Structures are given as C-alpha cells and as structure tokens.
Amino acid sequence: MRIRRRSFAALGATILGMGVLAACSDDSRSGGGGGEGGGGGEGDFVTDLTFGTGGTAGVYYPLGGEYSTIYQDNIEGLTVNYTDSGASVENIGMIFQQEWQLGIAQSDTANAAVTGSDDFEGAKVDNLGWIAALYPEAAHMVTLTDSGFTSVEDLKGKRIAVGDVGSGTRAVSDAILAASGINEGDYEPFEQDFSSSLDLLRDGNIDASIFVVGTPTGSLGDLAATNDVTLLSLDEDKAQQIADESLYEVYTIEPGAYDFVTAPVTTLSVAAALVGSISQISPEIGYEITKATFEYADQITLPQGDLISHDYALFGQGDVPFHPGAEKYYQEQGLL
C-alpha cells in the first residue's frame, strides 16, 4: 500500500530534531524507544511499518513498492506502507525520529548517519540497522548532446542539478565536481528530484543533471527516446582518487546499458541499501524481512532484481551496525 509522502518541512524538522537530540547525553537516551525521537535502546516494536523509498521516477520507489508487497504477503501479521520521499537522508531521518521504520538509502549516506558526518554532522543516528545491500547505484552525469559538453570540466559556470533535498546524490555530486575543479560558486546548483531534473534538462532550463541511480533506469531511457543524450565520463585517475578518499567505488556503465551508450563510461557507485529501525523493528521481524529480501528477489520485476544476492549483501556496510535480525540471518547463511 502506498501512502502520501510527507512534506520537506518534515525533513527540516527531522534534521533539527537530530541536532537537539544529539546534544543530549547517551545516558538520557538509553532507556525505552518511545515515540518522541531516536534512541538506541530497546524499542517499542511495531508491525505496521512505513517504508521510505525515493522519487517516483527513480528505482527506489517501485522497488520499495514491490518489496512492501513481498513482505506483507510472506510475513505473518506484518503491514508495510511505502511512500515516496527525498530518498536517503529523509528516509534515515524519519527512521531516527521513529516516524518510519524501513528505508532505502545510499550506503555512504547510511555511514554518515551513524558516524555523525556530512548531512548528519553533530547528530549520530543510533537506531539504524543494516539489513542488506541490494544493488550498485551509479552516478550519471547527463547532458544533451547538442550542448557540446564532452567532460565534467566543461560544466564549470553552468546550471547543474545536483540532487534532491534529502537525497544522497548531493555528496556524490560535490565530490565529482570538486575533483573536476568545479567548487561552490563555480556553477549554479539546482536541488531537484530525478524526474524534475530531466524535465529541466529537456526544456533547456539546466545544462546537466547529476544523479545516482540503479542502471539502467527507465526515465533516462525515456529522455533518450526524444532527445540525443550524452553521459559524461570521469577520468579514470580522478575517479580512483575520489574512491580512495571515500566510500565510493569506481564503476563502469557498459555499452548497451542504454541504447545511446556506445563506449564505456567511467563513474562512481555506491550501494543501494535496505536499512531498518533497531528500536521499532523486532529482531524476529528483522530476520523475516532479511530472509524475504533474498528468497523472493526473483519476484522483483525491475532489472535491479537480478543483482540482489548474498554476494552483494554486505557491500558498503562500513560502520553501520547490523539489525539484530539481519545479523542472525547472515550467521545462519555462513556470511559472518
């Protein structure tokens, strides 16, 4: 079941709430989970879950919808409502506030949340549990071919969509642009969701869009059906330099991934990770969700479903603790 998404005012309140709660001592939050904010202690477990996904034009949203159905159909007594959202940051923020219980997030954003860095500076999220890495997400640097841009460096001084408010794309965009000699003030940023950025690009209102998404994504294919599209490639040495200094990996979008891609495109990738609330999802339900994620992956109709496997499940986990139910599952599978 889909529910209406919350406004970005809720995201602002979430981040503000994180800052307030971060000022509290660990001792003051070590008791029950309650319903008034995050906390890493024992929680009030629920079986009516809200699943934060992403924008409707990306992969998170339909994938979350399909998994919501899988979980409801195969886990007794469980209800899962999925909602569109600003993606990674918003999903994690709402889990921290105990408004939502499940979410899909970039693995680097999940790590930032638990270490209190980047978008979560000063506000460590202590009720977030790793369930599974699902598939790699690649940074796409998209322009219209008529623009004549052939490298990321050509975007200096241009209008660039750098990701939605509440998404993890902005950090990747900043890293790519900085490595290409383009810093804050060197371009005009547009904080847009994936779909809106492609509309702006199509209409000539921006010069390029950077977004992080599973490959292939249908919305980019739709744009390419009516426009000549170019994916800009990173210099391999610069891509490796970024990867060496971050949680990103060098990634290649191969020819044929999209009809218009005829040569390898070097870029960066992160994992799209399923995360859940330790304080509101019980170990038993967490175990069943993890198990169903893999056992019913063949029911996912999106191309990314073919990539969901035990082999990728721990990719990008870093500092994010396991959800206890997921940890039990992986121990049983001999992965830990």
C-alpha positions in Angstrom: 0.0 0.0 0.0 1.3 3.4 -0.9 0.9 6.4 1.5 1.2 10.1 0.7 4.6 11.4 1.3 5.4 14.0 4.0 6.4 17.5 3.1 10.1 18.7 3.1 9.1 20.7 6.2 9.1 17.4 8.0 12.6 16.7 6.8 13.7 20.1 8.2 12.1 19.3 11.5 13.8 15.9 11.4 17.3 17.3 11.0 16.6 19.9 13.6 15.4 17.2 15.9 18.5 15.3 15.4 20.6 18.3 16.4 18.6 18.8 19.6 18.8 15.1 20.4 22.5 14.9 19.7 23.1 17.5 22.4 21.6 15.1 24.9 23.8 12.6 26.7 23.8 9.0 25.8 22.6 8.2 29.2 19.5 10.3 28.8 18.5 8.2 25.7 19.5 4.7 26.8 16.1 3.6 28.0 12.9 2.7 26.1 12.4 3.6 22.5 9.3 5.7 22.9 7.7 7.7 20.1 9.4 11.1 20.5 12.6 10.6 18.7 15.5 8.3 18.1 17.4 6.2 20.6 19.5 3.1 20.5 17.9 1.2 23.5 15.2 -1.4 23.5 12.2 0.0 21.5 8.5 -0.2 21.2 8.3 -2.8 18.3 5.6 -2.4 15.8 4.2 -4.5 13.0 2.6 -1.6 10.9 5.7 -0.3 9.1 6.2 2.7 6.9 8.8 2.2 4.1 10.6 5.3 2.8 11.7 5.0 -0.8 12.6 7.8 -3.2 11.2 10.0 -6.0 8.6 8.4 -8.3 10.9 8.5 -11.3 13.8 6.6 -9.8 14.3 2.9 -8.8 13.8 3.2 -5.0 10.1 4.0 -5.3 8.9 1.0 -7.4 11.4 -1.3 -5.7 10.1 -0.3 -2.3 6.5 -0.9 -3.6 7.4 -4.4 -4.8 9.2 -5.3 -1.6 6.3 -4.0 0.5 4.0 -6.5 -1.2 6.5 -9.3 -0.7 6.9 -8.6 3.0 3.2 -8.3 3.6 2.4 -11.5 1.6 5.1 -13.6 3.3 5.5 -12.3 6.9 2.5 -13.1 9.1 0.9 -10.1 10.8 3.0 -7.5 9.0 1.7 -4.4 7.2 4.0 -2.3 5.1 3.0 1.0 3.6 5.5 2.6 1.2 5.9 6.3 0.5 7.8 8.4 -2.0 10.4 10.7 -0.4 13.5 12.7 -0.9 15.4 9.4 -0.5 18.4 8.6 1.6 18.7 11.5 4.1 15.0 11.9 4.6 14.4 8.1 4.9 17.1 7.8 7.6 16.0 11.0 9.3 12.4 9.7 9.6 13.6 6.3 10.9 15.6 8.2 13.6 12.5 10.1 14.6 10.6 6.8 14.7 8.1 8.1 12.1 9.2 5.5 9.5 10.7 2.1 10.1 12.2 0.9 6.8 14.1 2.8 4.1 16.4 2.5 1.1 19.5 4.7 1.3 22.9 5.1 -0.3 25.5 3.2 1.7 27.7 6.3 2.1 24.7 8.2 3.5 23.9 5.5 6.0 27.5 5.5 7.1 27.4 9.3 7.5 24.3 8.9 9.6 25.8 6.6 12.2 29.1 8.5 12.4 27.5 11.9 12.6 29.2 13.4 9.5 28.1 15.2 6.3 24.4 15.8 6.3 24.2 14.3 9.8 27.0 16.3 11.4 26.5 16.5 15.1 23.6 14.1 15.1 24.6 10.5 15.2 21.7 8.2 14.3 21.8 5.4 16.8 18.8 3.3 15.9 19.7 2.5 12.3 20.4 -1.2 11.4 21.8 -2.6 8.2 19.6 -5.2 6.5 21.1 -5.6 3.1 23.0 -4.0 0.2 20.7 -4.5 -2.7 22.5 -3.4 -5.9 25.1 -0.9 -7.1 24.0 2.6 -7.9 26.0 4.6 -10.5 26.4 8.4 -10.7 25.1 9.5 -14.0 26.3 12.9 -15.4 23.7 13.6 -18.1 23.7 16.3 -20.7 22.1 16.8 -24.1 24.4 16.0 -26.9 23.7 19.4 -28.6 25.4 21.2 -25.7 28.7 20.0 -26.9 30.0 19.1 -23.4 32.5 16.2 -23.5 33.8 16.2 -19.9 32.7 17.1 -16.4 35.2 20.0 -16.5 33.1 21.6 -19.3 30.3 22.2 -16.7 32.1 25.0 -14.9 29.9 28.0 -14.9 26.9 26.0 -15.9 23.5 25.2 -14.4 23.6 21.8 -12.8 21.0 19.6 -11.0 22.9 18.1 -8.1 20.2 16.0 -6.4 17.1 16.4 -4.4 16.8 17.8 -0.9 17.1 14.8 1.4 18.9 12.6 -1.1 22.4 11.2 -1.0 23.2 12.4 -4.5 24.4 15.8 -3.4 27.5 14.4 -1.7 28.5 12.4 -4.8 27.8 15.4 -7.0 30.1 17.6 -4.8 32.9 15.0 -4.9 32.7 14.7 -8.7 32.6 18.4 -9.3 35.4 19.2 -6.9 37.6 16.6 -8.4 37.0 18.2 -11.8 38.0 21.7 -10.5 34.4 22.9 -10.0 33.7 24.2 -6.5 30.8 26.0 -4.8 30.3 29.3 -6.6 31.7 27.9 -9.9 28.2 26.8 -11.1 24.5 27.3 -10.4 23.2 24.4 -8.4 19.6 23.1 -8.8 18.3 20.9 -6.0 15.8 18.8 -7.9 14.4 15.3 -7.8 15.4 12.9 -10.5 12.3 13.4 -12.6 12.2 17.2 -12.4 15.9 17.4 -13.3 15.3 15.5 -16.5 12.4 17.8 -17.3 14.6 20.8 -16.8 17.3 19.4 -19.0 14.8 18.5 -21.7 13.4 22.1 -21.7 16.8 23.7 -21.7 16.5 25.2 -18.2 19.6 23.5 -16.9 22.8 22.3 -18.7 23.4 19.0 -16.9 21.9 16.7 -14.3 23.9 14.5 -11.9 22.0 11.7 -10.1 22.8 8.4 -8.5 20.5 5.6 -9.5 20.5 1.9 -10.4 21.5 1.1 -14.0 19.5 1.1 -16.2 16.8 3.5 -15.2 13.7 3.8 -17.4 13.3 7.6 -17.0 16.7 8.2 -18.7 15.7 5.9 -21.5 12.5 7.9 -21.9 14.5 11.1 -22.2 16.8 9.5 -24.7 13.9 8.4 -26.8 13.1 12.0 -27.7 16.5 13.7 -27.3 20.1 13.0 -28.1 21.7 12.3 -24.7 25.3 12.1 -23.6 26.7 10.5 -20.4 29.9 12.3 -19.3 32.7 10.0 -18.3 35.2 10.7 -15.4 38.9 10.5 -16.0 39.9 7.1 -14.5 42.6 8.6 -12.3 40.2 11.2 -10.9 37.6 8.5 -10.3 40.1 6.4 -8.4 41.3 9.3 -6.4 37.7 10.0 -5.3 37.2 6.3 -4.5 40.4 6.2 -2.4 39.2 9.1 -0.3 35.6 8.0 0.2 33.2 5.1 0.4 32.5 5.2 -3.4 33.8 2.6 -5.8 34.9 3.2 -9.4 32.2 1.9 -11.7 31.8 1.4 -15.4 28.5 1.9 -17.2 28.9 -0.6 -20.1 27.9 -0.1 -23.7 24.4 -1.3 -24.2 23.3 -0.4 -20.7 21.3 2.3 -22.5 20.8 2.3 -26.3 22.8 5.6 -26.6 25.8 4.4 -24.7 28.3 3.1 -27.2 31.5 3.3 -25.2 32.4 2.6 -21.5 31.5 5.4 -19.1 33.7 5.7 -16.0 31.9 6.9 -12.9 31.4 6.1 -9.3 29.0 3.8 -7.5 27.6 3.2 -4.0 25.3 0.5 -2.8 21.5 1.0 -2.5 21.0 -0.4 1.0 17.9 -1.6 2.8 18.0 -0.2 6.4 15.6 -0.5 9.3 14.9 0.7 12.7 16.5 -1.2 15.5 14.2 0.4 18.0 10.9 -0.3 16.2 11.5 -3.5 14.2 12.0 -6.5 16.4 14.8 -9.0 15.8 12.2 -11.6 14.7 10.6 -9.3 12.1 14.1 -8.1 11.0 15.1 -11.7 10.4 12.0 -12.4 8.4 12.5 -9.2 6.3 16.1 -10.1 5.6 15.2 -13.6 4.6 12.3 -12.5 2.3 14.6 -9.9 0.7 16.7 -12.7 -0.8 14.2 -15.6 -1.0 11.8 -13.6 -3.1 14.2 -11.4 -5.1 13.2 -13.3 -8.2 9.7 -11.7 -7.9 11.2 -8.2 -8.4 10.3 -7.1 -11.9 12.9 -4.3 -12.1 16.3 -5.0 -13.8 18.0 -4.4 -10.4 16.3 -7.5 -9.1 18.8 -9.7 -10.9 21.6 -8.1 -8.9 20.1 -8.8 -5.4 22.1 -11.6 -3.9 24.1 -12.8 -0.8 27.3 -12.0 -2.7 26.5 -8.2 -2.6 24.6 -8.1 0.7 27.4 -6.6 2.9 28.9 -4.3 0.3 29.4 -0.8 1.6 28.2 -1.6 5.2 31.2 0.1 6.7 30.3 1.4 10.2 26.6 0.7 10.0 25.6 -1.9 12.6 23.6 -4.9 11.6 19.9 -5.0 12.5 19.9 -7.9 15.0 17.6 -9.9 12.8 19.7 -9.5 9.8 22.8 -10.5 11.7 21.2 -13.7 12.8 20.2 -14.4 9.1 23.7 -13.8 7.8 25.2 -16.0 10.6 22.9 -18.8 9.5 23.9 -18.4 5.9 27.6 -18.6 6.8 28.3 -15.0 5.7 29.5 -13.9 9.1 
